Amino acid sequence: MAEQFLQLSRDDRRDVLAIAAEKTGRPIHLLEKDAWVVWALQTLYGTTLGDHLVFKGGTSLSKAYNAIRRFSEDVDLTYDIRQLAHDLVGENKQALPETRSEEKRWSSEVRKRLPDWVSETVSPIIVDAISAQSLPATVRVEADKLFIDYEAVAGGSGYVAPSVMLEFGARSTGEPASVRDIFCDAAGLVDGIEFPTAKPRVMHAERTFWEKATAIHVFCLQERLRGERFSRHWHDIVRLDDIGIADSAIADRDLAKSVAQHKSMFFAEKAADRTLIDYEAAVGGGLQLTPSGEGRAALQQDYARMLEDGLLLDEAETFDELLTRCAKIQDKANAGG
């Protein structure tokens, strides 16, 4: 009978990962964190909670679609707003506020309710699973984020911490989404060892393209990073273009407008000149994916750090090559809009 990887002793986990690392050429600390990411998904989607959760973001592109060739370490999840705030949404099929004042009321309630839901509903599920399986990890909650801090067998440069962050949002339905199979990167590489698997509901990659493209657009107009690893979005949309997802996303005008309307209502942003960013204009022919000035310099530095810690699994293009590709995607999107 196969042994469960995460229930092995620390030394045995290190030995198993060393074998997998030799076969894949990937760093041990990334293979280890990947196993914890999949375990977290397996645990959540093994409960009825999974019926109303959508797995999205870069990690979903990597794990569910094999669309990107970089290590994505955190888990981005949307809890259906119709579940968290049914009393507010009611029979509104779009689950979108009709006025700015309504949006403020919805957002205020989500900000109040979501941390309580994470602490009172999600955290006990993870804590109980860790205890039942005697796993070397602890849980901490910070507002709408839950962290699984695990005992690492190896360290990297410090860019990737031995902690899986589950970040929850609840201001959309997460649709369109469908169930997909998730496996660990080290699965099947070591005889007699079984790694976690999961079957989450995953946001369709076309929506993720527009989510990322509009986030990039905001950055280009603001010229400032939102934390570390932000350069991942540029890498991701280029990889989505490689497999045709960018083209299908650009062709889906209804989806593009839906993402723009949602962001306009829930995530209003101002450009560096303090003017309101027009998401609908962005997806309708005015998308900007290439930064300039200080924004470009900050992004280049962030991209260099991502390369240093081996987060890109293949030979990476240079920063200039990456932005050249993004400029071409920008031109396609604006022509399609």
Buried (B, 14 or more C-beta within 10 A) or exposed (E): EEEBBBEBEEEBBBBBBBBBBEEBEBBBBBBBBBBBBBBBBBBBBEEEBBEBBBBBBBBBBBBBBEBBBBBBBBBBBBBBBBBBBEEBBEEBEEBBBEEEEBBEBBBEBBEEBBBEBBBEEBBEBBBEBBEEEEBBBBBEBEEBBBBBBBEBBBEBEEBBBBBBBBBBBBBBBBBBBEEBEBBBBBBEBBEEBBBBBBBBBBBBBBBBBBBBBBBBBBBBBBBEBEEEBBBBBBBBBBBBBEBEBBBBBBEBEEBBBBBBBBBBBBBEBEBEEEEEBBBBEBBBEBBBBBBEEEBBEBBBEBBEBBBEBBBBBEEBBEBEEBBEBBEBBBEBBBEBB
